[in-house]
């Protein structure tokens, strides 16, 4: 069992929490993590880049000058790709860049990414908390108390509008719920702050206990 300290928002240690080795100490599968990240970034592309071919460019189809006797090159009409304002040869057209990743691969990638963060001591466990109203200053004070620098991801047990609104004003600090977490989020951030209940649900999700809670991979 791995033992981690559970902190409050002031940075004080409240108690210790044990997490199963099957959750935190598994072998990190780098190639699967890479595949999941590449697929995630590809799926974010709009794929709406478009250029006009010579058949779509406005212009006359008449041959610009006679074939011989002028000393010029043998060109066709003004819409030729080799001329200024002509069409584009082999230019981009709207397409889908989407990559399908099987659910089990996504699951393994997320498990490996989380295990990597736990093994490198880049995870902080936090007591469950709420905010009565959006207040960015409270989140900043919490990050300072926890010595969380750089890019920070706050993983919550359930969606909290007040926490979300408080976090989104801070550069490089984001929040999400445990069941919307993905591999790219885990790898992009330097530090993960996980609430106690969120850690419990993630553990149940990946070690296949009888009380497993299903979420979105």
C-alpha positions in Angstrom: 0.0 0.0 0.0 1.2 3.5 -0.8 0.6 6.1 2.0 0.1 9.8 1.2 -0.7 12.7 3.4 -4.1 14.4 3.2 -3.8 18.2 3.5 -6.4 20.8 4.2 -6.5 24.2 2.3 -4.0 25.7 4.8 -1.4 23.1 3.9 -1.7 21.2 7.2 -1.6 17.4 7.3 -4.8 16.1 8.6 -4.2 12.3 8.3 -2.7 9.7 6.1 -4.5 7.8 3.3 -3.5 4.4 1.9 -3.8 3.8 -1.8 -3.5 0.3 -3.3 -0.2 -0.5 -5.1 -2.3 -1.8 -8.0 -3.4 1.8 -8.5 -0.2 3.8 -7.8 2.7 1.4 -8.4 1.9 -0.2 -11.8 4.3 -0.2 -14.6 4.1 3.0 -16.7 3.3 2.2 -20.3 5.0 5.1 -22.2 3.9 4.1 -25.8 0.3 3.9 -24.8 0.5 7.3 -23.1 2.0 8.7 -26.3 -0.7 7.1 -28.4 -3.5 8.6 -26.2 -1.9 12.1 -26.3 -1.5 12.0 -30.1 -5.1 10.9 -30.6 -6.4 13.5 -28.2 -4.5 16.4 -30.0 -5.6 15.0 -33.4 -9.2 15.0 -32.2 -9.1 18.6 -31.3 -8.3 19.7 -34.9 -11.2 21.3 -36.7 -9.9 20.1 -40.1 -11.6 23.0 -42.0 -8.6 24.3 -43.9 -9.5 24.7 -47.6 -7.9 26.0 -50.8 -9.3 26.4 -54.3 -8.3 24.2 -57.1 -7.9 25.5 -60.7 -11.5 24.5 -61.3 -12.8 26.7 -58.5 -10.7 29.8 -59.2 -12.5 32.7 -61.0 -11.0 33.5 -64.3 -11.0 32.8 -68.1 -10.3 29.4 -69.5 -8.7 30.9 -72.6 -5.1 30.1 -73.4 -3.1 33.2 -72.6 -1.0 33.4 -75.8 -0.2 31.2 -78.8 1.9 28.1 -78.4 4.9 29.2 -80.4 6.7 32.3 -81.6 6.4 34.5 -78.5 9.4 33.3 -76.5 7.2 32.7 -73.5 6.6 29.5 -71.6 3.9 27.1 -72.8 1.2 27.9 -70.2 -2.5 27.4 -70.3 -5.2 29.6 -68.8 -4.9 32.2 -66.0 -6.2 29.6 -63.5 -3.1 27.4 -63.8 -1.4 26.7 -60.4 1.9 28.0 -61.6 0.5 31.5 -62.1 -0.3 34.2 -59.5 -3.9 34.1 -58.5 -4.2 30.7 -60.0 -5.5 27.6 -58.3 -3.6 25.6 -55.7 -2.3 22.2 -56.6 -2.7 19.5 -53.9 -3.8 22.1 -51.3 -5.7 21.1 -48.1 -9.4 20.4 -48.2 -11.8 19.9 -45.3 -11.2 16.5 -43.7 -11.5 14.7 -40.3 -8.3 14.1 -38.4 -10.1 12.0 -35.8 -8.3 8.9 -34.4 -10.2 6.1 -32.8 -8.7 4.8 -29.6 -10.2 1.7 -28.0 -11.6 2.1 -24.5 -9.2 -0.3 -23.0 -6.2 1.6 -24.5 -7.5 4.9 -23.1 -8.1 3.2 -19.7 -4.5 1.8 -19.7 -3.1 5.2 -20.8 -4.9 7.1 -18.0 -3.9 4.5 -15.4 -0.2 4.7 -16.5 -0.3 8.5 -16.6 -1.7 8.7 -13.0 0.8 6.1 -11.8 3.7 8.1 -13.3 2.5 11.2 -11.4 2.2 9.2 -8.1 5.6 7.6 -8.5 7.3 10.9 -9.2 5.6 12.5 -6.2 3.6 15.0 -8.3 0.3 14.3 -6.6 -1.1 16.1 -3.6 -4.1 14.7 -1.7 -6.5 17.4 -0.5 -9.5 17.2 1.8 -12.9 17.6 0.2 -14.0 21.2 0.2 -16.5 23.6 -1.2 -16.7 27.4 -1.8 -19.8 29.4 -0.8 -19.1 31.8 -3.6 -16.4 32.1 -6.4 -13.3 33.5 -4.9 -10.0 33.3 -6.8 -8.0 34.5 -3.8 -9.0 31.4 -1.8 -7.6 29.1 -4.5 -4.4 31.2 -4.8 -3.9 30.9 -1.0 -4.4 27.2 -1.1 -1.9 26.7 -3.9 0.7 28.7 -2.0 0.1 26.7 1.2 0.5 23.4 -0.7 3.6 24.7 -2.6 1.9 23.8 -5.9 3.9 25.7 -8.6 3.8 25.6 -12.4 0.8 24.0 -14.1 -1.7 22.6 -11.7 -4.7 20.4 -12.2 -7.3 20.3 -9.4 -9.3 17.0 -9.7 -12.6 17.1 -7.9 -15.1 14.5 -6.7 -18.0 16.3 -8.3 -18.5 19.4 -10.4 -18.5 22.6 -8.3 -19.4 25.8 -10.2 -17.9 28.1 -7.6 -14.5 26.2 -7.6 -14.5 26.1 -11.4 -15.1 29.9 -11.6 -12.5 30.6 -9.0 -9.8 28.5 -10.8 -10.4 29.6 -14.4 -9.0 33.1 -13.7 -5.5 31.7 -12.7 -3.1 31.1 -15.6 -2.0 27.4 -16.0 -4.3 26.2 -13.3 -7.4 24.1 -14.3 -10.0 22.0 -12.6 -12.0 18.9 -13.7 -14.0 16.1 -12.1 -12.5 12.6 -11.7 -14.7 11.0 -14.3 -13.8 13.6 -17.1 -10.1 13.2 -16.6 -8.0 12.3 -19.7 -4.3 11.4 -20.4 -3.4 14.8 -22.0 -4.6 16.7 -18.9 -2.5 14.5 -16.6 0.7 14.8 -18.7 0.4 18.5 -19.4 0.2 19.6 -15.8 3.2 19.5 -13.4 1.2 18.9 -10.3 -2.1 17.1 -9.6 -4.2 18.1 -6.6 -6.7 15.3 -6.0 -9.5 15.6 -3.4 -9.8 12.6 -1.1 -13.1 11.3 -2.5 -11.8 11.7 -6.1 -8.7 9.6 -5.3 -11.0 7.0 -3.7 -13.2 6.8 -6.9 -10.1 6.7 -9.2 -8.6 3.9 -7.2 -11.9 1.9 -7.3 -12.1 2.5 -11.1 -8.6 1.1 -11.8 -8.2 -1.8 -9.4 -11.6 -3.4 -10.3 -12.9 -3.8 -6.8 -16.5 -4.9 -6.1 -17.4 -1.3 -5.4 -15.9 0.0 -8.7 -17.3 3.3 -9.9 -17.4 3.7 -13.6 -16.5 7.0 -15.2 -15.5 8.5 -18.5 -12.1 7.5 -19.8 
